Amino acid sequence: MLRIRVIPTLLLRNAGLVKGEKFASHKYVGDPVNAVKIFNTKEVDELVFFDITASREHRKPNYELLSDIASQAFMPFGYGGGLTQLEDIEKLFKIGVEKAIINTAAANNLNFVREASSVAGSQSIVVAIDARKNLLGRYQVYTQSGTHNTKLDPITYAKQLEEAGAGELIICSIDREGTGKGYDTDLISRVAEAVSLPVVASGGANSLENLREAVCAGASAVAAGNMFVFHGKHKAVLITYPEYSRLEENFKDIN
């Protein structure tokens, strides 16, 4: 297993796998269970799934689909989307999901993070922070798949989440997501410096160099979607993953 985790992120909508840009313009790219089977052959260490419409539609997770995914996945995976109650998280773990990823519910109620971590253990509770800059250049946290501006400062919010018992943070730049322009390393470094939790960089990766840049900025792990799903300038669907030897070489001299 790699010292630095490199995590494919897969977006779900209506039981299908989709990809978009800046949290918009999502297009169907395939069946999530088939994608998992391909990632199995690539010996991926970890996957992350987000249902991008569950919170906006006030809908519970698609447990049937997640059960199908769990039955096929050879690797641990986390899930986020529509998690609002402890029973939602408990049901996930019974299915075989290893990590519960909270976003909207955490911003609405920090006590939910406290309760979840006390019941499930902080190592299983992840909070996703989606942020973008306003016209004044200040980062603000968004929820409900990037449609609701909470006005929260992501650095202050990250500290609150650590105090509430979150075990890990996924930091995504909405403005970089799906663009292939690289991670927002400024945002990553600010959050990583503010907390002692593992920080997973997300949003914008397009190359091994981008992954390296995020780790150098302070990320403990890196997540990417388009990089592992699309190929070429026309974005043909091709699920892939770098060979371990290339990843090891990419990170070998990073402390």
MIDOSE-1310 file (N, C-alpha, C; in nm, 2 decimals, decimal comma, always signed):
residues 255
mlri	+0,08/-0,12/+0,00/+0,00/+0,00/+0,00/+0,09/+0,12/+0,00; +0,05/+0,22/-0,08/+0,12/+0,35/-0,09/+0,12/+0,42/+0,04; +0,23/+0,49/+0,07/+0,24/+0,57/+0,19/+0,14/+0,69/+0,18; +0,13/+0,75/+0,06/+0,04/+0,85/+0,03/-0,08/+0,80/-0,05
rvip	-0,20/+0,81/+0,00/-0,32/+0,76/-0,06/-0,36/+0,84/-0,19; -0,38/+0,77/-0,30/-0,43/+0,83/-0,42/-0,57/+0,77/-0,45; -0,67/+0,86/-0,43/-0,81/+0,81/-0,42/-0,90/+0,85/-0,54; -0,94/+0,76/-0,62/-1,04/+0,80/-0,73/-1,17/+0,84/-0,66
tlll	-1,23/+0,95/-0,71/-1,36/+1,00/-0,66/-1,46/+0,98/-0,77; -1,57/+0,91/-0,73/-1,68/+0,88/-0,83/-1,81/+0,95/-0,79; -1,87/+1,02/-0,88/-1,99/+1,09/-0,85/-2,11/+1,01/-0,90; -2,21/+1,00/-0,81/-2,34/+0,93/-0,84/-2,46/+1,02/-0,86
rnag	-2,54/+0,99/-0,96/-2,66/+1,06/-0,98/-2,76/+0,96/-1,04; -2,87/+0,94/-0,98/-2,97/+0,84/-1,03/-2,91/+0,71/-1,06; -2,83/+0,66/-0,97/-2,76/+0,53/-0,97/-2,66/+0,52/-1,09; -2,63/+0,63/-1,15/-2,53/+0,63/-1,26/-2,41/+0,71/-1,22
lvkg	-2,30/+0,68/-1,29/-2,18/+0,75/-1,27/-2,17/+0,87/-1,36; -2,15/+0,99/-1,30/-2,14/+1,11/-1,38/-2,01/+1,19/-1,35; -1,98/+1,28/-1,44/-1,87/+1,38/-1,42/-1,91/+1,51/-1,47; -1,86/+1,62/-1,41/-1,89/+1,75/-1,45/-1,78/+1,85/-1,43
ekfa	-1,81/+1,97/-1,42/-1,70/+2,08/-1,40/-1,76/+2,19/-1,32; -1,68/+2,22/-1,21/-1,72/+2,32/-1,12/-1,86/+2,29/-1,06; -1,88/+2,16/-1,03/-2,01/+2,12/-0,96/-2,13/+2,14/-1,05; -2,11/+2,14/-1,18/-2,22/+2,16/-1,28/-2,20/+2,09/-1,41
shky	-2,30/+2,09/-1,49/-2,29/+2,03/-1,63/-2,25/+1,88/-1,62; -2,31/+1,81/-1,53/-2,28/+1,67/-1,52/-2,34/+1,58/-1,63; -2,25/+1,49/-1,68/-2,29/+1,40/-1,78/-2,27/+1,25/-1,74; -2,36/+1,17/-1,79/-2,35/+1,03/-1,76/-2,22/+0,97/-1,82
vgdp	-2,14/+0,89/-1,75/-2,02/+0,83/-1,80/-2,02/+0,68/-1,78; -2,11/+0,62/-1,71/-2,11/+0,48/-1,70/-2,18/+0,42/-1,58; -2,16/+0,29/-1,56/-2,22/+0,22/-1,45/-2,12/+0,21/-1,33; -2,16/+0,26/-1,21/-2,06/+0,26/-1,10/-2,01/+0,12/-1,06
vnav	-2,09/+0,02/-1,07/-2,04/-0,11/-1,03/-1,94/-0,16/-1,13; -1,96/-0,14/-1,26/-1,86/-0,17/-1,36/-1,73/-0,10/-1,34; -1,74/+0,03/-1,30/-1,62/+0,11/-1,27/-1,55/+0,05/-1,15; -1,62/+0,01/-1,05/-1,55/-0,06/-0,94/-1,47/-0,18/-0,98
kifn	-1,54/-0,26/-1,07/-1,47/-0,38/-1,11/-1,34/-0,35/-1,19; -1,34/-0,24/-1,26/-1,22/-0,20/-1,33/-1,11/-0,16/-1,23; -1,16/-0,08/-1,14/-1,06/-0,03/-1,04/-1,00/-0,14/-0,95; -1,08/-0,25/-0,94/-1,03/-0,37/-0,87/-0,91/-0,42/-0,94
tkev	-0,91/-0,43/-1,07/-0,80/-0,48/-1,15/-0,68/-0,39/-1,15; -0,71/-0,26/-1,12/-0,60/-0,16/-1,11/-0,53/-0,16/-0,97; -0,59/-0,24/-0,88/-0,54/-0,25/-0,74/-0,54/-0,12/-0,67; -0,65/-0,05/-0,68/-0,67/+0,08/-0,61/-0,69/+0,06/-0,46
delv	-0,62/+0,14/-0,38/-0,63/+0,12/-0,24/-0,76/+0,16/-0,17; -0,82/+0,26/-0,23/-0,94/+0,33/-0,17/-1,02/+0,40/-0,28; -1,15/+0,41/-0,26/-1,24/+0,48/-0,34/-1,33/+0,57/-0,26; -1,38/+0,68/-0,32/-1,48/+0,77/-0,26/-1,60/+0,78/-0,36
ffdi	-1,72/+0,77/-0,30/-1,84/+0,80/-0,38/-1,92/+0,91/-0,32; -1,97/+1,00/-0,41/-2,05/+1,11/-0,36/-2,18/+1,10/-0,44; -2,30/+1,10/-0,38/-2,42/+1,12/-0,44/-2,45/+1,27/-0,45; -2,45/+1,32/-0,57/-2,45/+1,47/-0,58/-2,58/+1,53/-0,57
tasr	-2,69/+1,45/-0,56/-2,82/+1,51/-0,55/-2,90/+1,47/-0,43; -2,84/+1,38/-0,35/-2,91/+1,33/-0,23/-2,95/+1,45/-0,13; -2,86/+1,53/-0,10/-2,89/+1,64/+0,00/-2,98/+1,74/-0,06; -2,97/+1,78/-0,18/-3,06/+1,88/-0,24/-3,20/+1,83/-0,25
ehrk	-3,21/+1,70/-0,27/-3,34/+1,63/-0,29/-3,40/+1,58/-0,15; -3,32/+1,61/-0,05/-3,36/+1,56/+0,09/-3,39/+1,41/+0,08; -3,30/+1,34/+0,02/-3,31/+1,20/+0,00/-3,21/+1,12/+0,07; -3,25/+1,00/+0,12/-3,15/+0,91/+0,18/-3,06/+0,85/+0,08
pnye	-2,95/+0,79/+0,12/-2,86/+0,72/+0,03/-2,93/+0,61/-0,04; -2,88/+0,57/-0,16/-2,93/+0,46/-0,24/-2,86/+0,33/-0,18; -2,92/+0,28/-0,07/-2,85/+0,17/+0,00/-2,84/+0,04/-0,09; -2,94/+0,02/-0,18/-2,93/-0,09/-0,27/-2,81/-0,09/-0,36
llsd	-2,79/+0,03/-0,42/-2,67/+0,05/-0,50/-2,54/+0,04/-0,43; -2,54/+0,10/-0,31/-2,42/+0,09/-0,23/-2,39/-0,05/-0,18; -2,49/-0,13/-0,16/-2,47/-0,27/-0,13/-2,41/-0,35/-0,24; -2,46/-0,32/-0,36/-2,40/-0,38/-0,49/-2,26/-0,34/-0,50
iasq	-2,23/-0,21/-0,48/-2,09/-0,17/-0,49/-2,00/-0,24/-0,39; -2,05/-0,25/-0,26/-1,97/-0,31/-0,16/-1,95/-0,46/-0,19; -2,04/-0,52/-0,25/-2,03/-0,67/-0,28/-1,92/-0,69/-0,39; -1,89/-0,59/-0,47/-1,79/-0,60/-0,57/-1,65/-0,54/-0,54
afmp	-1,65/-0,44/-0,45/-1,53/-0,37/-0,42/-1,43/-0,45/-0,34; -1,31/-0,46/-0,39/-1,20/-0,53/-0,32/-1,13/-0,43/-0,23; -1,16/-0,30/-0,24/-1,09/-0,20/-0,16/-1,19/-0,13/-0,07; -1,14/-0,07/+0,04/-1,24/+0,01/+0,12/-1,28/+0,13/+0,05
fgyg	-1,40/+0,18/+0,08/-1,45/+0,30/+0,01/-1,54/+0,38/+0,11; -1,54/+0,51/+0,08/-1,62/+0,60/+0,16/-1,74/+0,65/+0,08; -1,84/+0,70/+0,15/-1,96/+0,75/+0,08/-2,01/+0,87/+0,15; -2,05/+0,97/+0,06/-2,12/+1,09/+0,11/-2,24/+1,12/+0,03
gglt	-2,34/+1,18/+0,09/-2,46/+1,22/+0,03/-2,59/+1,18/+0,10; -2,66/+1,28/+0,15/-2,78/+1,25/+0,22/-2,77/+1,19/+0,36; -2,65/+1,20/+0,42/-2,63/+1,15/+0,56/-2,67/+1,26/+0,66; -2,79/+1,24/+0,72/-2,84/+1,34/+0,82/-2,86/+1,28/+0,96
qled	-2,86/+1,15/+0,97/-2,89/+1,09/+1,10/-2,79/+0,98/+1,13; -2,78/+0,95/+1,26/-2,69/+0,84/+1,30/-2,73/+0,71/+1,23; -2,86/+0,68/+1,22/-2,90/+0,56/+1,16/-2,86/+0,54/+1,02; -2,84/+0,66/+0,95/-2,79/+0,65/+0,81/-2,65/+0,60/+0,81
iekl	-2,57/+0,65/+0,90/-2,43/+0,61/+0,91/-2,42/+0,46/+0,95; -2,50/+0,42/+1,05/-2,50/+0,28/+1,10/-2,53/+0,19/+0,99; -2,63/+0,23/+0,90/-2,67/+0,14/+0,79/-2,56/+0,13/+0,69; -2,49/+0,24/+0,67/-2,38/+0,23/+0,57/-2,27/+0,13/+0,62
fkig	-2,24/+0,13/+0,74/-2,14/+0,04/+0,79/-2,18/-0,10/+0,79; -2,31/-0,13/+0,81/-2,36/-0,26/+0,80/-2,35/-0,32/+0,66; -2,37/-0,23/+0,56/-2,36/-0,27/+0,42/-2,21/-0,30/+0,38; -2,12/-0,23/+0,45/-1,98/-0,26/+0,42/-1,90/-0,13/+0,38
veka	-1,96/-0,02/+0,39/-1,89/+0,11/+0,37/-1,80/+0,14/+0,49; -1,67/+0,18/+0,46/-1,58/+0,20/+0,57/-1,58/+0,34/+0,63; -1,61/+0,44/+0,54/-1,61/+0,58/+0,59/-1,74/+0,65/+0,55; -1,79/+0,72/+0,65/-1,91/+0,81/+0,62/-1,86/+0,95/+0,60
iint	-1,90/+1,01/+0,49/-1,85/+1,14/+0,45/-1,97/+1,24/+0,47; -1,96/+1,33/+0,56/-2,06/+1,43/+0,59/-2,03/+1,56/+0,53; -2,13/+1,63/+0,47/-2,10/+1,77/+0,42/-2,21/+1,86/+0,47; -2,32/+1,86/+0,40/-2,43/+1,96/+0,44/-2,47/+1,94/+0,59
aaan	-2,49/+1,82/+0,63/-2,54/+1,80/+0,77/-2,44/+1,85/+0,87; -2,31/+1,85/+0,84/-2,20/+1,90/+0,93/-2,21/+2,05/+0,95; -2,23/+2,11/+0,83/-2,23/+2,26/+0,84/-2,36/+2,31/+0,91; -2,46/+2,23/+0,89/-2,59/+2,27/+0,96/-2,59/+2,25/+1,11
nlnf	-2,51/+2,14/+1,15/-2,51/+2,11/+1,29/-2,38/+2,03/+1,33; -2,29/+2,10/+1,39/-2,17/+2,04/+1,43/-2,19/+1,93/+1,53; -2,29/+1,93/+1,61/-2,32/+1,82/+1,70/-2,34/+1,69/+1,63; -2,38/+1,69/+1,51/-2,40/+1,57/+1,43/-2,27/+1,50/+1,41
vrea	-2,16/+1,58/+1,39/-2,03/+1,52/+1,38/-1,98/+1,47/+1,51; -2,01/+1,54/+1,62/-1,97/+1,49/+1,75/-2,04/+1,35/+1,78; -2,17/+1,35/+1,75/-2,25/+1,23/+1,78/-2,20/+1,11/+1,69; -2,17/+1,14/+1,57/-2,13/+1,03/+1,48/-1,99/+0,98/+1,51
ssva	-1,90/+1,07/+1,55/-1,77/+1,02/+1,59/-1,77/+0,95/+1,72; -1,86/+0,98/+1,81/-1,86/+0,91/+1,94/-1,92/+0,77/+1,92; -2,01/+0,76/+1,83/-2,07/+0,63/+1,80/-1,99/+0,54/+1,71; -1,94/+0,60/+1,60/-1,87/+0,51/+1,50/-1,71/+0,52/+1,52
gsqs	-1,66/+0,62/+1,59/-1,52/+0,64/+1,60/-1,48/+0,74/+1,50; -1,39/+0,83/+1,54/-1,35/+0,94/+1,45/-1,28/+0,90/+1,32; -1,22/+0,78/+1,33/-1,15/+0,73/+1,21/-1,24/+0,70/+1,09; -1,37/+0,68/+1,13/-1,47/+0,65/+1,02/-1,55/+0,77/+0,98
ivva	-1,53/+0,88/+1,04/-1,61/+1,00/+1,01/-1,53/+1,10/+0,94; -1,57/+1,13/+0,81/-1,49/+1,23/+0,73/-1,59/+1,34/+0,70; -1,54/+1,46/+0,70/-1,62/+1,58/+0,65/-1,56/+1,64/+0,53; -1,65/+1,66/+0,43/-1,61/+1,72/+0,30/-1,63/+1,87/+0,31
idar	-1,53/+1,95/+0,28/-1,54/+2,09/+0,28/-1,53/+2,14/+0,13; -1,64/+2,19/+0,08/-1,64/+2,25/-0,06/-1,63/+2,40/-0,05; -1,53/+2,46/-0,11/-1,51/+2,60/-0,09/-1,48/+2,67/-0,23; -1,52/+2,80/-0,23/-1,48/+2,88/-0,35/-1,46/+3,02/-0,30
knll	-1,39/+3,10/-0,38/-1,36/+3,24/-0,35/-1,48/+3,33/-0,39; -1,51/+3,43/-0,30/-1,61/+3,53/-0,34/-1,54/+3,64/-0,42; -1,61/+3,74/-0,45/-1,56/+3,85/-0,53/-1,45/+3,93/-0,47; -1,44/+3,92/-0,33/-1,33/+3,98/-0,26/-1,21/+3,89/-0,24
gryq	-1,22/+3,77/-0,30/-1,11/+3,68/-0,29/-1,10/+3,60/-0,16; -1,21/+3,60/-0,08/-1,22/+3,52/+0,04/-1,29/+3,39/+0,02; -1,23/+3,28/+0,08/-1,29/+3,15/+0,06/-1,41/+3,14/+0,15; -1,51/+3,07/+0,09/-1,64/+3,05/+0,17/-1,68/+2,90/+0,14
vytq	-1,74/+2,84/+0,24/-1,78/+2,70/+0,24/-1,92/+2,69/+0,18; -1,94/+2,60/+0,08/-2,07/+2,58/+0,02/-2,11/+2,44/+0,05; -2,25/+2,42/+0,06/-2,30/+2,29/+0,08/-2,41/+2,26/-0,02; -2,48/+2,14/-0,01/-2,58/+2,10/-0,11/-2,52/+2,10/-0,25
sgth	-2,41/+2,03/-0,26/-2,34/+2,01/-0,39/-2,30/+2,15/-0,45; -2,26/+2,24/-0,37/-2,21/+2,37/-0,42/-2,31/+2,47/-0,45; -2,44/+2,45/-0,41/-2,55/+2,54/-0,44/-2,58/+2,64/-0,33; -2,54/+2,61/-0,20/-2,57/+2,69/-0,09/-2,45/+2,75/-0,03
ntkl	-2,44/+2,88/-0,02/-2,32/+2,95/+0,04/-2,35/+2,97/+0,19; -2,27/+2,90/+0,27/-2,29/+2,91/+0,42/-2,23/+3,03/+0,48; -2,14/+3,10/+0,40/-2,06/+3,21/+0,45/-1,95/+3,17/+0,55; -1,94/+3,05/+0,58/-1,84/+3,00/+0,67/-1,70/+3,01/+0,61
dpit	-1,60/+3,05/+0,69/-1,46/+3,05/+0,65/-1,41/+2,90/+0,66; -1,35/+2,85/+0,55/-1,31/+2,71/+0,56/-1,20/+2,67/+0,66; -1,12/+2,77/+0,69/-1,01/+2,74/+0,79/-1,07/+2,74/+0,93; -1,15/+2,84/+0,96/-1,22/+2,84/+1,09/-1,31/+2,71/+1,11
yakq	-1,38/+2,68/+1,00/-1,47/+2,57/+1,00/-1,39/+2,44/+1,02; -1,28/+2,42/+0,96/-1,19/+2,30/+0,97/-1,15/+2,28/+1,12; -1,12/+2,39/+1,18/-1,08/+2,38/+1,33/-1,20/+2,34/+1,41; -1,32/+2,39/+1,38/-1,43/+2,35/+1,45/-1,46/+2,20/+1,43
leea	-1,44/+2,15/+1,31/-1,47/+2,01/+1,28/-1,37/+1,92/+1,35; -1,25/+1,96/+1,36/-1,15/+1,89/+1,44/-1,19/+1,88/+1,58; -1,23/+1,99/+1,64/-1,28/+1,99/+1,78/-1,40/+1,90/+1,80; -1,48/+1,89/+1,69/-1,61/+1,81/+1,70/-1,58/+1,66/+1,69
gage	-1,46/+1,63/+1,65/-1,43/+1,48/+1,64/-1,42/+1,42/+1,50; -1,42/+1,51/+1,40/-1,40/+1,45/+1,26/-1,26/+1,39/+1,26; -1,25/+1,28/+1,18/-1,12/+1,21/+1,17/-1,04/+1,24/+1,05; -1,11/+1,31/+0,95/-1,04/+1,34/+0,83/-1,12/+1,45/+0,75
liic	-1,05/+1,53/+0,67/-1,12/+1,63/+0,60/-1,09/+1,62/+0,45; -1,19/+1,63/+0,36/-1,17/+1,63/+0,22/-1,19/+1,78/+0,17; -1,09/+1,84/+0,12/-1,10/+1,98/+0,08/-1,11/+1,99/-0,07; -1,22/+2,05/-0,12/-1,24/+2,06/-0,26/-1,26/+2,20/-0,30
sidr	-1,19/+2,25/-0,40/-1,21/+2,38/-0,46/-1,31/+2,37/-0,57; -1,43/+2,43/-0,55/-1,53/+2,42/-0,65/-1,49/+2,48/-0,78; -1,41/+2,59/-0,77/-1,36/+2,66/-0,90/-1,26/+2,57/-0,98; -1,20/+2,48/-0,91/-1,10/+2,39/-0,98/-1,16/+2,26/-1,02
egtg	-1,27/+2,21/-0,96/-1,32/+2,08/-0,98/-1,36/+2,05/-1,13; -1,30/+1,95/-1,18/-1,33/+1,91/-1,32/-1,26/+1,99/-1,42; -1,18/+2,08/-1,39/-1,11/+2,17/-1,49/-0,98/+2,12/-1,53; -0,92/+2,03/-1,45/-0,78/+1,99/-1,49/-0,67/+2,09/-1,47
kgyd	-0,70/+2,20/-1,40/-0,61/+2,31/-1,38/-0,52/+2,29/-1,26; -0,53/+2,18/-1,19/-0,45/+2,16/-1,07/-0,53/+2,20/-0,95; -0,48/+2,15/-0,83/-0,55/+2,18/-0,71/-0,53/+2,32/-0,66; -0,61/+2,37/-0,58/-0,59/+2,50/-0,52/-0,50/+2,48/-0,40
tdli	-0,37/+2,49/-0,42/-0,27/+2,46/-0,32/-0,27/+2,56/-0,21; -0,32/+2,68/-0,23/-0,33/+2,78/-0,13/-0,43/+2,74/-0,03; -0,55/+2,70/-0,07/-0,65/+2,65/+0,01/-0,61/+2,53/+0,09; -0,55/+2,44/+0,02/-0,50/+2,31/+0,09/-0,40/+2,34/+0,20
srva	-0,30/+2,43/+0,17/-0,20/+2,46/+0,27/-0,26/+2,53/+0,39; -0,35/+2,62/+0,37/-0,41/+2,70/+0,48/-0,49/+2,60/+0,58; -0,56/+2,51/+0,52/-0,64/+2,42/+0,60/-0,54/+2,32/+0,67; -0,45/+2,27/+0,60/-0,35/+2,17/+0,65/-0,27/+2,23/+0,77
eavs	-0,24/+2,36/+0,76/-0,17/+2,42/+0,87/-0,25/+2,45/+0,99; -0,38/+2,46/+0,97/-0,47/+2,49/+1,08/-0,52/+2,37/+1,16; -0,51/+2,25/+1,11/-0,55/+2,13/+1,18/-0,45/+2,03/+1,18; -0,46/+1,93/+1,27/-0,37/+1,82/+1,28/-0,43/+1,69/+1,21
lpvv	-0,55/+1,71/+1,16/-0,62/+1,60/+1,09/-0,56/+1,57/+0,95; -0,57/+1,45/+0,90/-0,54/+1,42/+0,77/-0,63/+1,50/+0,67; -0,56/+1,57/+0,58/-0,64/+1,65/+0,48/-0,62/+1,58/+0,34; -0,74/+1,56/+0,28/-0,74/+1,50/+0,14/-0,77/+1,61/+0,04
asgg	-0,68/+1,63/-0,05/-0,69/+1,74/-0,15/-0,78/+1,69/-0,26; -0,87/+1,77/-0,31/-0,97/+1,73/-0,41/-1,00/+1,85/-0,50; -1,03/+1,83/-0,63/-1,07/+1,93/-0,72/-0,96/+1,99/-0,81; -0,95/+1,94/-0,93/-0,86/+2,00/-1,03/-0,75/+1,92/-1,08
ansl	-0,72/+1,80/-1,02/-0,60/+1,72/-1,06/-0,61/+1,67/-1,21; -0,49/+1,68/-1,27/-0,49/+1,63/-1,41/-0,36/+1,56/-1,44; -0,27/+1,55/-1,34/-0,14/+1,49/-1,37/-0,08/+1,44/-1,24; +0,03/+1,36/-1,25/+0,10/+1,32/-1,13/+0,16/+1,43/-1,06
enlr	+0,21/+1,53/-1,14/+0,27/+1,65/-1,08/+0,17/+1,73/-1,00; +0,04/+1,73/-1,04/-0,06/+1,80/-0,96/-0,08/+1,73/-0,82; -0,07/+1,59/-0,83/-0,08/+1,52/-0,70/+0,03/+1,55/-0,61; +0,15/+1,56/-0,67/+0,27/+1,59/-0,59/+0,26/+1,73/-0,53
eavc	+0,21/+1,82/-0,61/+0,20/+1,96/-0,56/+0,11/+1,97/-0,44; +0,00/+1,89/-0,44/-0,10/+1,90/-0,33/-0,03/+1,84/-0,20; +0,04/+1,73/-0,22/+0,11/+1,67/-0,10/+0,22/+1,77/-0,05; +0,29/+1,83/-0,13/+0,39/+1,93/-0,09/+0,32/+2,05/-0,02
agas	+0,19/+2,08/-0,05/+0,12/+2,19/+0,01/+0,07/+2,15/+0,14; +0,07/+2,02/+0,18/+0,03/+1,98/+0,31/-0,07/+1,87/+0,31; -0,12/+1,82/+0,20/-0,22/+1,72/+0,19/-0,16/+1,59/+0,24; -0,24/+1,51/+0,31/-0,20/+1,37/+0,35/-0,23/+1,27/+0,25
avaa	-0,33/+1,30/+0,16/-0,38/+1,22/+0,06/-0,44/+1,30/-0,06; -0,45/+1,24/-0,17/-0,50/+1,32/-0,29/-0,62/+1,24/-0,35; -0,72/+1,31/-0,39/-0,84/+1,25/-0,46/-0,85/+1,32/-0,60; -0,90/+1,24/-0,69/-0,92/+1,30/-0,83/-1,03/+1,22/-0,90
gnmf	-1,10/+1,28/-0,99/-1,21/+1,22/-1,06/-1,18/+1,21/-1,21; -1,18/+1,32/-1,28/-1,16/+1,32/-1,42/-1,03/+1,25/-1,46; -0,93/+1,27/-1,38/-0,80/+1,22/-1,42/-0,80/+1,07/-1,43; -0,89/+1,00/-1,36/-0,90/+0,86/-1,36/-1,02/+0,80/-1,44
vfhg	-1,10/+0,90/-1,50/-1,22/+0,85/-1,58/-1,21/+0,89/-1,72; -1,15/+1,01/-1,75/-1,14/+1,06/-1,89/-1,00/+1,04/-1,95; -1,00/+1,04/-2,08/-0,87/+1,03/-2,15/-0,87/+1,12/-2,27; -0,76/+1,20/-2,29/-0,75/+1,29/-2,41/-0,83/+1,42/-2,40
khka	-0,80/+1,51/-2,50/-0,87/+1,64/-2,50/-1,02/+1,63/-2,52; -1,06/+1,52/-2,58/-1,21/+1,51/-2,61/-1,28/+1,44/-2,49; -1,20/+1,40/-2,39/-1,26/+1,34/-2,27/-1,33/+1,21/-2,30; -1,27/+1,12/-2,37/-1,33/+0,99/-2,39/-1,32/+0,92/-2,26
vlit	-1,43/+0,84/-2,23/-1,43/+0,77/-2,10/-1,34/+0,65/-2,11; -1,24/+0,65/-2,02/-1,15/+0,55/-2,00/-1,10/+0,54/-1,86; -1,15/+0,45/-1,78/-1,11/+0,43/-1,64/-0,97/+0,38/-1,63; -0,89/+0,45/-1,56/-0,75/+0,41/-1,55/-0,70/+0,45/-1,41
ypey	-0,57/+0,41/-1,39/-0,51/+0,44/-1,26/-0,36/+0,42/-1,28; -0,27/+0,51/-1,23/-0,13/+0,49/-1,25/-0,07/+0,37/-1,18; +0,03/+0,31/-1,24/+0,09/+0,20/-1,18/+0,16/+0,24/-1,05; +0,17/+0,15/-0,96/+0,23/+0,18/-0,83/+0,37/+0,23/-0,84
srle	+0,45/+0,18/-0,93/+0,58/+0,22/-0,95/+0,59/+0,37/-0,99; +0,50/+0,42/-1,07/+0,50/+0,56/-1,11/+0,46/+0,64/-0,99; +0,36/+0,60/-0,91/+0,32/+0,68/-0,79/+0,43/+0,68/-0,69; +0,49/+0,57/-0,67/+0,60/+0,57/-0,57/+0,72/+0,66/-0,61
enfk	+0,75/+0,66/-0,74/+0,85/+0,75/-0,79/+0,81/+0,90/-0,78; +0,68/+0,92/-0,80/+0,63/+1,06/-0,79/+0,64/+1,12/-0,65; +0,63/+1,03/-0,55/+0,62/+1,08/-0,41/+0,75/+1,05/-0,33; +0,85/+0,98/-0,39/+0,96/+0,92/-0,32/+1,04/+1,01/-0,23
din	+1,06/+1,14/-0,27/+1,14/+1,22/-0,19/+1,07/+1,33/-0,11; +0,94/+1,30/-0,08/+0,85/+1,39/+0,00/+0,85/+1,33/+0,14; +0,89/+1,42/+0,24/+0,89/+1,37/+0,38/+0,75/+1,36/+0,43
